Amino acid sequence: MVCTSPAAAFDEALGSPTLFADPYPLYRRMRDEQPVYWSNRFNSWLVTRYDDVVGALRDRRLSGRRTSTFIDQQLDPSMREHVEPLKRQLESFIGFTDPPDHTRLRKLVTTAFTWRVAEAARPRIQVIVDELIDAVVDRGTLDLIRDVAFPAPAIVVAEFLGVPPADRHRFKRWADDFVPFITSGQLTLEIAQTAQAGLDAMRAYLVDIVEERRRAPRQDLLSHLIAAEDQGDTLTDDELLSLCMTMLIGGHETTTNLIGNGTLALVRHPDQAERLRKDTSLLPSGVEEVLRFDSPLQRTFRVATEDFGLGDQTVQRGQIVAMLLGAANRDPRRFDAPDTLDVSRTDNHHVAFGQGIHACFGSPLARLEGEIAIGTILRRLPGLQLASGSLEYQPTLGLRALKTLPLEFDAGAAA
């Protein structure tokens, strides 16, 4: 295939299966050669430079209500009727709303995800991580994703919300059904119908939990949301269930990738891992650095509500704009030595959790979980190294998600 333009070349490269292992060299070329370009492959504008991405994330002319546009642009009319329930269901998801609905929903949940609330959960999170490491500490090997990075945040968010942590594998299955819908960038009827089935199953599960909490409230977030609904804070049943689904999906997916990607980065940079072992006060800045260096969420998108200029291009009303967060976080125009991992980096206003009104409301809890998990892994598992040289990532450009992370450590010196 002969590529006649940088955009065509980039589109071809973005379709390469080898890209998932390391997208950053391509991001560098995109930033330098065509930082805002129309992708025929993804039927959207792709934005890669930091300033442009931040501007787009904060631009009120870019709407979170993008589901209908995304589906209508990517599926034939004969297919759309099969996913109408999915479109209706996602209309009440907080990430797919705009003010005033978004403002109202966010107000209800952000009080439960402040730094103060997250810090209060620190002892419990530490116990969870220690118990998971206790199960592997004598083996000398572990799959970090399976043994720690997935179960730890899944248990935390389940306990936080008030659903049985033992059901975490069901949440994972439903999340796996849904996530490709928002991360693939190229929609098929199969992807949309699988996402719909996953959300339907999760919703049916949560309906029973909600009814149980109505009868017997507990000290958990779900009971808090039900109480707010009963007190007239205009939270509909659909919105209540959608908030729960958002937290169960997002509450473990991003944090799993933070722990996995962060640990891998430190294994590959043992000097930085040793700095964190010797000086635990660097853990908060270390977590910020691994978030920047290998962002768990690589891309987010919005739809334009009017024509406007972005970079040297003109975005038209109804077009989708995809902000490549991973590319922005490696932009040398914003970060010194962006391809260098530096756990003491202080000027580190990355966009791994987004910015603006749609920034991740669960980021304080995710950061704390990452700090505890990574700090405990480094402290308790000395001699940490890759058990094999070949790593496999989930085949999506929307997430940086390792399928497995096999590691070896010195069991005789482990604590």
C-alpha positions as a Markdown table, in Angstrom:
| # | Residue | x | y | z |
|---|---|---|---|---|
| 1 | Met | 0.0 | 0.0 | 0.0 |
| 2 | Val | 1.4 | 3.4 | -1.0 |
| 3 | Cys | 0.8 | 6.2 | 1.5 |
| 4 | Thr | 0.6 | 9.6 | -0.2 |
| 5 | Ser | 0.3 | 11.8 | 2.9 |
| 6 | Pro | 1.5 | 11.9 | 6.5 |
| 7 | Ala | -2.1 | 11.3 | 7.6 |
| 8 | Ala | -2.4 | 8.2 | 5.4 |
| 9 | Ala | 1.0 | 7.0 | 6.8 |
| 10 | Phe | -0.1 | 7.6 | 10.4 |
| 11 | Asp | -3.4 | 5.8 | 9.8 |
| 12 | Glu | -1.6 | 2.8 | 8.4 |
| 13 | Ala | 0.8 | 2.7 | 11.4 |
| 14 | Leu | -2.0 | 3.0 | 13.8 |
| 15 | Gly | -3.4 | -0.2 | 12.4 |
| 16 | Ser | -0.3 | -2.2 | 13.0 |
| 17 | Pro | -0.5 | -4.9 | 15.7 |
| 18 | Thr | 3.1 | -4.2 | 16.7 |
| 19 | Leu | 2.1 | -0.7 | 17.7 |
| 20 | Phe | 0.6 | -1.8 | 21.0 |
| 21 | Ala | 4.0 | -2.8 | 22.5 |
| 22 | Asp | 5.3 | 0.8 | 22.1 |
| 23 | Pro | 3.2 | 3.6 | 20.5 |
| 24 | Tyr | 5.5 | 6.4 | 21.6 |
| 25 | Pro | 7.8 | 6.6 | 18.6 |
| 26 | Leu | 4.8 | 7.0 | 16.3 |
| 27 | Tyr | 3.3 | 9.6 | 18.7 |
| 28 | Arg | 6.6 | 11.6 | 18.4 |
| 29 | Arg | 6.3 | 11.7 | 14.6 |
| 30 | Met | 2.6 | 12.7 | 14.8 |
| 31 | Arg | 3.4 | 15.6 | 17.2 |
| 32 | Asp | 6.2 | 16.8 | 15.0 |
| 33 | Glu | 4.7 | 16.3 | 11.5 |
| 34 | Gln | 0.9 | 16.7 | 11.9 |
| 35 | Pro | -0.2 | 17.4 | 15.5 |
| 36 | Val | -3.9 | 17.7 | 14.5 |
| 37 | Tyr | -5.0 | 15.6 | 11.6 |
| 38 | Trp | -8.1 | 14.0 | 10.2 |
| 39 | Ser | -8.0 | 10.3 | 10.5 |
| 40 | Asn | -10.0 | 8.4 | 7.9 |
| 41 | Arg | -9.3 | 5.2 | 9.8 |
| 42 | Phe | -11.0 | 6.5 | 13.0 |
| 43 | Asn | -13.3 | 9.0 | 11.3 |
| 44 | Ser | -12.1 | 11.7 | 13.8 |
| 45 | Trp | -9.5 | 14.4 | 14.4 |
| 46 | Leu | -6.5 | 13.1 | 16.3 |
| 47 | Val | -4.7 | 15.6 | 18.6 |
| 48 | Thr | -1.3 | 14.8 | 20.0 |
| 49 | Arg | 0.5 | 18.0 | 21.4 |
| 50 | Tyr | 0.1 | 18.8 | 25.1 |
| 51 | Asp | -1.3 | 22.4 | 24.7 |
| 52 | Asp | -3.8 | 21.3 | 22.0 |
| 53 | Val | -5.0 | 18.3 | 24.1 |
| 54 | Val | -5.4 | 20.4 | 27.3 |
| 55 | Gly | -7.2 | 23.1 | 25.3 |
| 56 | Ala | -9.6 | 20.5 | 23.8 |
| 57 | Leu | -10.2 | 18.8 | 27.2 |
| 58 | Arg | -11.3 | 22.2 | 28.6 |
| 59 | Asp | -13.2 | 23.4 | 25.6 |
| 60 | Arg | -17.0 | 23.6 | 26.3 |
| 61 | Arg | -17.6 | 23.4 | 22.5 |
| 62 | Leu | -16.5 | 19.7 | 22.7 |
| 63 | Ser | -19.4 | 17.7 | 24.2 |
| 64 | Gly | -19.3 | 14.6 | 26.3 |
| 65 | Arg | -22.6 | 13.5 | 24.7 |
| 66 | Arg | -20.9 | 11.6 | 22.0 |
| 67 | Thr | -22.5 | 8.2 | 22.0 |
| 68 | Ser | -25.1 | 8.8 | 19.3 |
| 69 | Thr | -22.6 | 10.5 | 17.0 |
| 70 | Phe | -20.1 | 7.8 | 17.5 |
| 71 | Ile | -22.6 | 5.0 | 16.7 |
| 72 | Asp | -24.3 | 6.9 | 13.8 |
| 73 | Gln | -20.9 | 7.6 | 12.1 |
| 74 | Gln | -19.6 | 4.1 | 12.4 |
| 75 | Leu | -22.5 | 1.8 | 11.9 |
| 76 | Asp | -24.8 | 1.5 | 8.9 |
| 77 | Pro | -28.5 | 2.5 | 9.5 |
| 78 | Ser | -29.6 | -1.1 | 9.3 |
| 79 | Met | -27.3 | -1.9 | 12.3 |
| 80 | Arg | -28.1 | 1.0 | 14.5 |
| 81 | Glu | -31.6 | -0.2 | 15.6 |
| 82 | His | -29.9 | -3.2 | 17.2 |
| 83 | Val | -28.0 | -1.0 | 19.6 |
| 84 | Glu | -30.6 | 1.6 | 20.5 |
| 85 | Pro | -30.8 | 0.2 | 24.1 |
| 86 | Leu | -27.1 | 0.9 | 24.4 |
| 87 | Lys | -27.5 | 4.5 | 23.2 |
| 88 | Arg | -30.3 | 5.1 | 25.7 |
| 89 | Gln | -28.4 | 3.5 | 28.6 |
| 90 | Leu | -25.2 | 5.5 | 28.0 |
| 91 | Glu | -27.1 | 8.8 | 28.0 |
| 92 | Ser | -27.2 | 8.6 | 31.8 |
| 93 | Phe | -23.5 | 7.7 | 32.2 |
| 94 | Ile | -21.7 | 10.6 | 33.9 |
| 95 | Gly | -18.8 | 10.6 | 31.3 |
| 96 | Phe | -21.3 | 10.9 | 28.5 |
| 97 | Thr | -23.2 | 13.9 | 29.9 |
| 98 | Asp | -22.7 | 17.7 | 29.8 |
| 99 | Pro | -23.8 | 20.4 | 32.3 |
| 100 | Pro | -26.3 | 20.8 | 33.9 |
| 101 | Asp | -26.8 | 17.0 | 34.2 |
| 102 | His | -23.0 | 16.4 | 34.5 |
| 103 | Thr | -22.7 | 19.0 | 37.2 |
| 104 | Arg | -25.5 | 17.5 | 39.3 |
| 105 | Leu | -24.2 | 14.0 | 39.0 |
| 106 | Arg | -20.6 | 14.9 | 39.6 |
| 107 | Lys | -21.6 | 16.8 | 42.8 |
| 108 | Leu | -23.2 | 13.7 | 44.2 |
| 109 | Val | -20.1 | 11.5 | 43.7 |
| 110 | Thr | -17.1 | 13.7 | 44.2 |
| 111 | Thr | -17.7 | 14.1 | 47.9 |
| 112 | Ala | -17.0 | 10.3 | 48.2 |
| 113 | Phe | -13.8 | 10.6 | 46.2 |
| 114 | Thr | -11.8 | 13.4 | 47.9 |
| 115 | Trp | -8.2 | 13.0 | 49.2 |
| 116 | Arg | -9.6 | 13.0 | 52.7 |
| 117 | Val | -11.9 | 10.1 | 52.0 |
| 118 | Ala | -9.2 | 8.2 | 50.1 |
| 119 | Glu | -6.7 | 8.7 | 52.9 |
| 120 | Ala | -9.2 | 7.3 | 55.4 |
| 121 | Ala | -9.2 | 4.1 | 53.3 |
| 122 | Arg | -5.4 | 3.8 | 53.4 |
| 123 | Pro | -5.2 | 1.2 | 56.2 |
| 124 | Arg | -7.8 | -1.1 | 54.5 |
| 125 | Ile | -6.1 | -0.8 | 51.1 |
| 126 | Gln | -2.7 | -1.7 | 52.6 |
| 127 | Val | -4.3 | -4.8 | 54.2 |
| 128 | Ile | -5.8 | -5.8 | 50.9 |
| 129 | Val | -2.4 | -5.4 | 49.0 |
| 130 | Asp | -0.5 | -7.2 | 51.8 |
| 131 | Glu | -2.9 | -10.2 | 51.7 |
| 132 | Leu | -2.5 | -10.5 | 48.0 |
| 133 | Ile | 1.3 | -10.5 | 48.2 |
| 134 | Asp | 1.2 | -12.9 | 51.1 |
| 135 | Ala | -0.4 | -15.4 | 48.7 |
| 136 | Val | 2.6 | -15.3 | 46.4 |
| 137 | Val | 5.6 | -14.2 | 48.5 |
| 138 | Asp | 7.0 | -17.8 | 49.0 |
| 139 | Arg | 6.8 | -18.7 | 45.3 |
| 140 | Gly | 9.4 | -16.4 | 43.8 |
| 141 | Thr | 7.2 | -15.7 | 40.8 |
| 142 | Leu | 3.9 | -13.9 | 40.2 |
| 143 | Asp | 1.8 | -12.6 | 37.4 |
| 144 | Leu | 1.4 | -9.1 | 38.7 |
| 145 | Ile | -1.8 | -8.4 | 36.7 |
| 146 | Arg | -3.6 | -11.5 | 37.9 |
| 147 | Asp | -2.2 | -11.6 | 41.4 |
| 148 | Val | -2.2 | -7.9 | 42.5 |
| 149 | Ala | -3.0 | -5.3 | 39.8 |
| 150 | Phe | -6.4 | -6.6 | 39.0 |
| 151 | Pro | -7.7 | -7.9 | 42.3 |
| 152 | Ala | -6.5 | -5.1 | 44.6 |
| 153 | Pro | -8.5 | -2.2 | 42.9 |
| 154 | Ala | -11.4 | -4.5 | 42.1 |
| 155 | Ile | -11.7 | -5.4 | 45.8 |
| 156 | Val | -11.3 | -1.8 | 46.9 |
| 157 | Val | -14.0 | -0.4 | 44.6 |
| 158 | Ala | -16.4 | -3.2 | 45.4 |
| 159 | Glu | -16.0 | -2.6 | 49.2 |
| 160 | Phe | -16.2 | 1.2 | 48.6 |
| 161 | Leu | -19.4 | 0.8 | 46.7 |
| 162 | Gly | -20.9 | -1.9 | 48.9 |
| 163 | Val | -21.0 | -4.9 | 46.5 |
| 164 | Pro | -19.5 | -8.3 | 47.3 |
| 165 | Pro | -15.8 | -8.3 | 46.4 |
| 166 | Ala | -16.1 | -12.0 | 45.7 |
| 167 | Asp | -18.0 | -11.1 | 42.6 |
| 168 | Arg | -15.0 | -9.1 | 41.2 |
| 169 | His | -14.5 | -11.6 | 38.4 |
| 170 | Arg | -18.0 | -10.9 | 37.2 |
| 171 | Phe | -17.3 | -7.2 | 37.1 |
| 172 | Lys | -14.1 | -7.9 | 35.2 |
| 173 | Arg | -16.0 | -9.9 | 32.6 |
| 174 | Trp | -18.7 | -7.2 | 32.2 |
| 175 | Ala | -16.0 | -4.5 | 32.0 |
| 176 | Asp | -14.1 | -6.5 | 29.3 |
| 177 | Asp | -17.4 | -6.7 | 27.3 |
| 178 | Phe | -17.9 | -2.9 | 27.5 |
| 179 | Val | -14.4 | -1.3 | 27.4 |
| 180 | Pro | -13.8 | -2.0 | 23.6 |
| 181 | Phe | -16.8 | 0.2 | 22.8 |
| 182 | Ile | -15.0 | 3.2 | 24.2 |
| 183 | Thr | -11.4 | 2.4 | 23.4 |
| 184 | Ser | -11.3 | 0.7 | 20.0 |
| 185 | Gly | -12.0 | 3.9 | 18.0 |
| 186 | Gln | -13.4 | 1.6 | 15.3 |
| 187 | Leu | -16.9 | 0.4 | 16.1 |
| 188 | Thr | -18.5 | -2.8 | 14.7 |
| 189 | Leu | -21.9 | -4.2 | 15.4 |
| 190 | Glu | -20.3 | -7.0 | 17.4 |
| 191 | Ile | -18.4 | -4.7 | 19.6 |
| 192 | Ala | -21.6 | -2.6 | 20.3 |
| 193 | Gln | -23.8 | -5.6 | 21.0 |
| 194 | Thr | -21.2 | -7.2 | 23.3 |
| 195 | Ala | -21.0 | -3.9 | 25.2 |
| 196 | Gln | -24.8 | -3.8 | 25.5 |
| 197 | Ala | -24.9 | -7.4 | 26.8 |
| 198 | Gly | -22.2 | -6.6 | 29.4 |
| 199 | Leu | -24.0 | -3.5 | 30.6 |
| 200 | Asp | -27.4 | -5.3 | 30.7 |
| 201 | Ala | -25.9 | -8.1 | 32.8 |
| 202 | Met | -24.3 | -5.6 | 35.2 |
| 203 | Arg | -27.5 | -3.6 | 35.5 |
| 204 | Ala | -29.5 | -6.7 | 36.3 |
| 205 | Tyr | -27.0 | -7.6 | 39.0 |
| 206 | Leu | -27.1 | -4.1 | 40.5 |
| 207 | Val | -30.9 | -3.8 | 40.5 |
| 208 | Asp | -31.0 | -6.6 | 43.2 |
| 209 | Ile | -28.2 | -4.9 | 45.2 |
| 210 | Val | -30.0 | -1.5 | 45.1 |
| 211 | Glu | -33.2 | -3.0 | 46.3 |
| 212 | Glu | -31.4 | -4.7 | 49.1 |
| 213 | Arg | -29.8 | -1.4 | 50.2 |
| 214 | Arg | -33.2 | 0.3 | 50.1 |
| 215 | Arg | -34.5 | -2.2 | 52.6 |
| 216 | Ala | -31.3 | -2.2 | 54.7 |
| 217 | Pro | -28.9 | 0.7 | 54.2 |
| 218 | Arg | -25.2 | 0.3 | 55.1 |
| 219 | Gln | -22.2 | 2.6 | 55.5 |
| 220 | Asp | -21.2 | 2.4 | 51.9 |
| 221 | Leu | -21.4 | 4.6 | 48.8 |
| 222 | Leu | -24.4 | 2.9 | 47.3 |
| 223 | Ser | -26.5 | 3.6 | 50.4 |
| 224 | His | -25.2 | 7.2 | 50.3 |
| 225 | Leu | -26.4 | 7.6 | 46.7 |
| 226 | Ile | -29.8 | 6.0 | 47.5 |
| 227 | Ala | -30.2 | 8.3 | 50.4 |
| 228 | Ala | -29.4 | 11.3 | 48.2 |
| 229 | Glu | -32.0 | 10.1 | 45.7 |
| 230 | Asp | -34.6 | 9.7 | 48.4 |
| 231 | Gln | -33.8 | 13.2 | 49.7 |
| 232 | Gly | -34.8 | 14.7 | 46.3 |
| 233 | Asp | -31.4 | 15.3 | 44.8 |
| 234 | Thr | -32.9 | 14.4 | 41.4 |
| 235 | Leu | -31.0 | 11.2 | 40.9 |
| 236 | Thr | -33.1 | 8.9 | 38.7 |
| 237 | Asp | -33.0 | 5.1 | 38.9 |
| 238 | Asp | -31.1 | 5.0 | 35.6 |
| 239 | Glu | -28.6 | 7.6 | 36.8 |
| 240 | Leu | -28.1 | 5.7 | 40.1 |
| 241 | Leu | -27.4 | 2.4 | 38.3 |
| 242 | Ser | -25.2 | 4.2 | 35.7 |
| 243 | Leu | -23.1 | 5.7 | 38.4 |
| 244 | Cys | -22.6 | 2.3 | 40.0 |
| 245 | Met | -21.6 | 0.8 | 36.7 |
| 246 | Thr | -19.2 | 3.6 | 35.9 |
| 247 | Met | -17.4 | 3.1 | 39.3 |
| 248 | Leu | -17.3 | -0.7 | 38.9 |
| 249 | Ile | -15.8 | -0.4 | 35.4 |
| 250 | Gly | -13.6 | 2.6 | 35.8 |
| 251 | Gly | -12.7 | 2.0 | 39.4 |
| 252 | His | -10.6 | -1.0 | 38.6 |
| 253 | Glu | -9.7 | -0.8 | 34.9 |
| 254 | Thr | -7.6 | 2.4 | 35.1 |
| 255 | Thr | -5.9 | 1.5 | 38.4 |
| 256 | Thr | -5.1 | -2.0 | 37.2 |
| 257 | Asn | -3.2 | -0.4 | 34.3 |
| 258 | Leu | -1.6 | 2.1 | 36.6 |
| 259 | Ile | -0.2 | -0.6 | 38.8 |
| 260 | Gly | 0.8 | -2.8 | 35.9 |
| 261 | Asn | 2.4 | -0.2 | 33.7 |
| 262 | Gly | 4.0 | 1.6 | 36.7 |
| 263 | Thr | 5.6 | -1.6 | 38.0 |
| 264 | Leu | 6.9 | -2.5 | 34.5 |
| 265 | Ala | 8.4 | 0.9 | 34.0 |
| 266 | Leu | 10.2 | 0.6 | 37.4 |
| 267 | Val | 11.5 | -3.0 | 36.6 |
| 268 | Arg | 12.9 | -1.6 | 33.4 |
| 269 | His | 14.4 | 1.3 | 35.2 |
| 270 | Pro | 15.9 | -0.3 | 38.3 |
| 271 | Asp | 17.8 | 2.9 | 39.3 |
| 272 | Gln | 14.4 | 4.6 | 39.7 |
| 273 | Ala | 12.9 | 1.7 | 41.6 |
| 274 | Glu | 15.9 | 1.8 | 44.0 |
| 275 | Arg | 15.3 | 5.5 | 44.6 |
| 276 | Leu | 11.7 | 4.7 | 45.7 |
| 277 | Arg | 12.9 | 1.9 | 47.9 |
| 278 | Lys | 15.4 | 4.1 | 49.7 |
| 279 | Asp | 13.1 | 7.2 | 49.9 |
| 280 | Thr | 9.4 | 6.4 | 50.3 |
| 281 | Ser | 8.6 | 10.1 | 50.4 |
| 282 | Leu | 9.1 | 10.0 | 46.6 |
| 283 | Leu | 6.2 | 7.6 | 46.1 |
| 284 | Pro | 3.6 | 10.2 | 45.4 |
| 285 | Ser | 5.7 | 11.9 | 42.8 |
| 286 | Gly | 6.8 | 8.5 | 41.5 |
| 287 | Val | 3.1 | 7.6 | 40.9 |
| 288 | Glu | 2.6 | 10.8 | 39.0 |
| 289 | Glu | 5.6 | 10.1 | 36.9 |
| 290 | Val | 4.5 | 6.6 | 35.9 |
| 291 | Leu | 1.1 | 8.0 | 35.1 |
| 292 | Arg | 2.8 | 10.4 | 32.7 |
| 293 | Phe | 5.4 | 8.0 | 31.4 |
| 294 | Asp | 2.9 | 5.2 | 30.4 |
| 295 | Ser | -0.6 | 6.5 | 30.8 |
| 296 | Pro | -3.3 | 3.9 | 31.6 |
| 297 | Leu | -5.8 | 5.7 | 29.5 |
| 298 | Gln | -4.3 | 6.7 | 26.2 |
| 299 | Arg | -7.1 | 8.5 | 24.5 |
| 300 | Thr | -10.5 | 10.1 | 25.1 |
| 301 | Phe | -12.9 | 11.8 | 22.7 |
| 302 | Arg | -15.6 | 14.4 | 22.4 |
| 303 | Val | -17.9 | 15.7 | 19.7 |
| 304 | Ala | -17.9 | 19.3 | 18.4 |
| 305 | Thr | -21.1 | 21.3 | 19.0 |
| 306 | Glu | -20.0 | 24.1 | 16.6 |
| 307 | Asp | -17.2 | 24.9 | 14.1 |
| 308 | Phe | -13.9 | 26.1 | 15.7 |
| 309 | Gly | -10.2 | 26.2 | 15.1 |
| 310 | Leu | -7.9 | 23.6 | 16.7 |
| 311 | Gly | -4.2 | 23.9 | 16.0 |
| 312 | Asp | -4.0 | 24.8 | 12.3 |
| 313 | Gln | -7.2 | 22.9 | 11.4 |
| 314 | Thr | -10.9 | 23.7 | 11.5 |
| 315 | Val | -13.1 | 21.3 | 13.3 |
| 316 | Gln | -16.7 | 21.1 | 12.0 |
| 317 | Arg | -19.8 | 20.7 | 14.1 |
| 318 | Gly | -20.7 | 17.1 | 14.6 |
| 319 | Gln | -17.1 | 15.8 | 14.1 |
| 320 | Ile | -15.3 | 13.7 | 16.7 |
| 321 | Val | -12.1 | 14.9 | 18.3 |
| 322 | Ala | -9.8 | 12.3 | 19.9 |
| 323 | Met | -7.2 | 13.6 | 22.4 |
| 324 | Leu | -4.2 | 11.3 | 22.6 |
| 325 | Leu | -3.3 | 11.6 | 26.3 |
| 326 | Gly | -0.3 | 9.3 | 26.0 |
| 327 | Ala | 1.1 | 11.4 | 23.2 |
| 328 | Ala | 0.5 | 14.7 | 25.1 |
| 329 | Asn | 2.3 | 13.3 | 28.2 |
| 330 | Arg | 5.5 | 12.7 | 26.2 |
| 331 | Asp | 5.5 | 16.1 | 24.5 |
| 332 | Pro | 9.0 | 17.8 | 24.8 |
| 333 | Arg | 7.3 | 21.2 | 24.4 |
| 334 | Arg | 5.8 | 20.7 | 27.9 |
| 335 | Phe | 8.1 | 18.1 | 29.7 |
| 336 | Asp | 11.9 | 18.1 | 29.9 |
| 337 | Ala | 13.3 | 14.8 | 28.7 |
| 338 | Pro | 9.8 | 13.3 | 28.3 |
| 339 | Asp | 11.1 | 9.8 | 27.4 |
| 340 | Thr | 13.1 | 9.6 | 30.6 |
| 341 | Leu | 11.5 | 8.1 | 33.8 |
| 342 | Asp | 12.3 | 10.4 | 36.7 |
| 343 | Val | 10.4 | 9.6 | 39.9 |
| 344 | Ser | 11.4 | 12.9 | 41.5 |
| 345 | Arg | 9.9 | 15.0 | 38.6 |
| 346 | Thr | 8.0 | 17.9 | 40.2 |
| 347 | Asp | 6.7 | 19.9 | 37.2 |
| 348 | Asn | 4.4 | 17.1 | 36.2 |
| 349 | His | 0.9 | 18.4 | 35.2 |
| 350 | His | 0.1 | 15.4 | 33.0 |
| 351 | Val | -3.2 | 14.6 | 31.5 |
| 352 | Ala | -3.5 | 10.9 | 32.4 |
| 353 | Phe | -6.7 | 11.5 | 34.2 |
| 354 | Gly | -7.9 | 14.1 | 31.8 |
| 355 | Gln | -8.6 | 17.8 | 32.7 |
| 356 | Gly | -11.6 | 20.1 | 32.8 |
| 357 | Ile | -15.1 | 19.1 | 33.9 |
| 358 | His | -14.8 | 15.5 | 32.7 |
| 359 | Ala | -11.5 | 14.8 | 34.6 |
| 360 | Cys | -11.7 | 11.4 | 36.4 |
| 361 | Phe | -13.5 | 11.9 | 39.7 |
| 362 | Gly | -12.0 | 8.8 | 41.1 |
| 363 | Ser | -8.4 | 9.9 | 40.6 |
| 364 | Pro | -7.6 | 10.5 | 44.4 |
| 365 | Leu | -8.5 | 6.9 | 45.1 |
| 366 | Ala | -6.6 | 5.6 | 42.1 |
| 367 | Arg | -3.5 | 7.5 | 43.0 |
| 368 | Leu | -3.5 | 6.2 | 46.5 |
| 369 | Glu | -4.0 | 2.6 | 45.4 |
| 370 | Gly | -1.1 | 3.0 | 43.0 |
| 371 | Glu | 1.1 | 4.5 | 45.7 |
| 372 | Ile | 0.3 | 1.7 | 48.2 |
| 373 | Ala | 0.5 | -1.2 | 45.6 |
| 374 | Ile | 3.7 | -0.1 | 43.9 |
| 375 | Gly | 5.4 | 0.9 | 47.2 |
| 376 | Thr | 4.5 | -2.5 | 48.8 |
| 377 | Ile | 5.6 | -4.4 | 45.8 |
| 378 | Leu | 9.0 | -2.7 | 45.8 |
| 379 | Arg | 9.4 | -3.1 | 49.6 |
| 380 | Arg | 8.3 | -6.7 | 49.9 |
| 381 | Leu | 9.6 | -8.3 | 46.6 |
| 382 | Pro | 13.3 | -7.6 | 46.3 |
| 383 | Gly | 15.2 | -8.5 | 43.1 |
| 384 | Leu | 12.1 | -7.9 | 41.0 |
| 385 | Gln | 12.7 | -8.6 | 37.3 |
| 386 | Leu | 10.8 | -9.8 | 34.2 |
| 387 | Ala | 10.3 | -13.5 | 34.1 |
| 388 | Ser | 10.1 | -13.5 | 30.3 |
| 389 | Gly | 11.1 | -11.0 | 27.6 |
| 390 | Ser | 7.8 | -11.1 | 25.7 |
| 391 | Leu | 4.9 | -9.0 | 26.9 |
| 392 | Glu | 1.4 | -8.9 | 25.3 |
| 393 | Tyr | -0.9 | -5.9 | 25.5 |
| 394 | Gln | -4.6 | -5.7 | 25.0 |
| 395 | Pro | -5.2 | -4.8 | 21.3 |
| 396 | Thr | -6.5 | -1.3 | 21.8 |
| 397 | Leu | -5.0 | 2.1 | 21.4 |
| 398 | Gly | -7.5 | 3.5 | 24.0 |
| 399 | Leu | -5.8 | 1.8 | 26.9 |
| 400 | Arg | -2.3 | 0.7 | 27.8 |
| 401 | Ala | -3.3 | -2.6 | 29.3 |
| 402 | Leu | -0.9 | -5.5 | 29.8 |
| 403 | Lys | -2.6 | -8.9 | 29.5 |
| 404 | Thr | -0.1 | -10.4 | 31.9 |
| 405 | Leu | 3.1 | -9.3 | 33.7 |
| 406 | Pro | 5.2 | -12.3 | 34.7 |
| 407 | Leu | 7.8 | -11.3 | 37.3 |
| 408 | Glu | 10.5 | -13.1 | 39.4 |
| 409 | Phe | 11.8 | -12.0 | 42.7 |
| 410 | Asp | 14.1 | -13.3 | 45.5 |
| 411 | Ala | 11.7 | -15.3 | 47.6 |
| 412 | Gly | 14.4 | -15.9 | 50.2 |
| 413 | Ala | 14.7 | -12.2 | 50.9 |
| 414 | Ala | 11.0 | -11.4 | 50.4 |
| 415 | Ala | 9.0 | -10.0 | 53.4 |
